[in-house]
Amino acid sequence: MTSPMDVLLSRASTDRLKDPAPAGAQLEQILATALRAPDHGRLQPWRYVIVQGAARAILAEKVVASTLRVAPQTPQFNLDKRRQRMATMPMTIVLGMHLRPEHKIPLWEQEMSVGAGAMNILNALYAEGFGGIWVSGPITEDPVLAAEFGFEAPHRLAGFLFVGTPDAPLPAPSRPDSAGFMAMWDGTPAVFAQDRNNAQ
Ligand SMILES: Cc1cc2nc3c(=O)[nH]c(=O)nc-3n(C[C@H](O)[C@H](O)[C@H](O)COP(=O)(O)O)c2cc1C
């Protein structure tokens, strides 16, 4: 049996996805893992819009229209590619952020909670034998598109999860040495090996 640590260490993103996507009780359970994300103030900012079947063609047209709003010069080839991708993914989960800008919990903390929820979904998908990838782009900032999914400002999008079954085994992901990203604090500002490497 794969241990939870193996799942966390070996998960990788992929957009090479075929049917099936999770359904029914299995999908509900995967989404339930997102609702276990840390959530300061219990504001429950996570929202998920599931797009499948015939709705994918509508999603594709809305995404193309949004792309033209935010980047009117986008070449036709790119628009066609994007339309095709959106219309054929087995499932897309639109990540919504139900935000409360007036609340004493800062917005960034609310947004981080949505990010943590999305990460739980990616891990849960992988643990259950599915695959996925989180994608975004400038359309994620388009308030018109967000409203079309039900997220009127101040609510926003956090991107899209493409979901399905990987069409080939995922290669083991390369992982940087974790030592480069940690430091033992001695009272002076931490210096990370990773940043020394990047500075060269
Ligand atoms: C908020 C967010 C937005 C992202 N947007 C995109 C995107 O638009 N296109 C893309 O190829 N990858 C995007 N990524 C990166 C992929 O989701 C993924 O992390 C990356 O391909 C590395 O794969 P890995 O998860 O296997 O390390 C995004 C990641 C995050 C966290």
The ligand as an SDF file (V2000), in Angstrom:
LIG
                    3D

 31 33  0  0  0  0  0  0  0  0999 V2000
   -1.8860   29.1560   -8.7910 C   0  0  0  0  0  0  0  0  0  0  0  0
   -1.2020   28.3190   -9.8370 C   0  0  0  0  0  0  0  0  0  0  0  0
   -1.4210   28.5740  -11.1660 C   0  0  0  0  0  0  0  0  0  0  0  0
   -0.7890   27.8230  -12.1640 C   0  0  0  0  0  0  0  0  0  0  0  0
   -1.0400   28.0990  -13.4800 N   0  0  0  0  0  0  0  0  0  0  0  0
   -0.4630   27.3440  -14.4420 C   0  0  0  0  0  0  0  0  0  0  0  0
   -0.7670   27.5520  -15.8200 C   0  0  0  0  0  0  0  0  0  0  0  0
   -1.5660   28.4160  -16.1820 O   0  0  0  0  0  0  0  0  0  0  0  0
   -0.1550   26.7800  -16.7330 N   0  0  0  0  0  0  0  0  0  0  0  0
    0.7330   25.7940  -16.3740 C   0  0  0  0  0  0  0  0  0  0  0  0
    1.2650   25.1040  -17.2520 O   0  0  0  0  0  0  0  0  0  0  0  0
    1.0360   25.5640  -15.0740 N   0  0  0  0  0  0  0  0  0  0  0  0
    0.4590   26.3050  -14.1130 C   0  0  0  0  0  0  0  0  0  0  0  0
    0.7550   26.0840  -12.7960 N   0  0  0  0  0  0  0  0  0  0  0  0
    1.7630   25.0510  -12.4550 C   0  0  0  0  0  0  0  0  0  0  0  0
    1.2010   23.6540  -12.5020 C   0  0  0  0  0  0  0  0  0  0  0  0
   -0.0160   23.5670  -11.7760 O   0  0  0  0  0  0  0  0  0  0  0  0
    2.2110   22.6410  -11.9070 C   0  0  0  0  0  0  0  0  0  0  0  0
    2.4680   22.9540  -10.5620 O   0  0  0  0  0  0  0  0  0  0  0  0
    3.5050   22.6340  -12.6700 C   0  0  0  0  0  0  0  0  0  0  0  0
    3.2370   22.1670  -13.9700 O   0  0  0  0  0  0  0  0  0  0  0  0
    4.5460   21.7330  -12.0040 C   0  0  0  0  0  0  0  0  0  0  0  0
    4.0790   20.4250  -11.9120 O   0  0  0  0  0  0  0  0  0  0  0  0
    4.1700   19.5920  -10.5610 P   0  0  0  0  0  0  0  0  0  0  0  0
    2.9340   19.9760   -9.7710 O   0  0  0  0  0  0  0  0  0  0  0  0
    4.1680   18.1740  -11.0230 O   0  0  0  0  0  0  0  0  0  0  0  0
    5.4460   19.9820   -9.9010 O   0  0  0  0  0  0  0  0  0  0  0  0
    0.1130   26.7970  -11.7930 C   0  0  0  0  0  0  0  0  0  0  0  0
    0.3190   26.5260  -10.4380 C   0  0  0  0  0  0  0  0  0  0  0  0
   -0.3150   27.2780   -9.4690 C   0  0  0  0  0  0  0  0  0  0  0  0
   -0.0710   26.9670   -8.0270 C   0  0  0  0  0  0  0  0  0  0  0  0
  1  2  1  0
  2  3  1  0
  2 30  2  0
  3  4  2  0
  4  5  1  0
  4 28  1  0
  5  6  2  0
  6  7  1  0
  6 13  1  0
  7  8  2  0
  7  9  1  0
  9 10  1  0
 10 11  2  0
 10 12  1  0
 12 13  2  0
 13 14  1  0
 14 15  1  0
 14 28  1  0
 15 16  1  0
 16 17  1  0
 16 18  1  0
 18 19  1  0
 18 20  1  0
 20 21  1  0
 20 22  1  0
 22 23  1  0
 23 24  1  0
 24 25  2  0
 24 26  1  0
 24 27  1  0
 28 29  2  0
 29 30  1  0
 30 31  1  0
M  END
$$$$
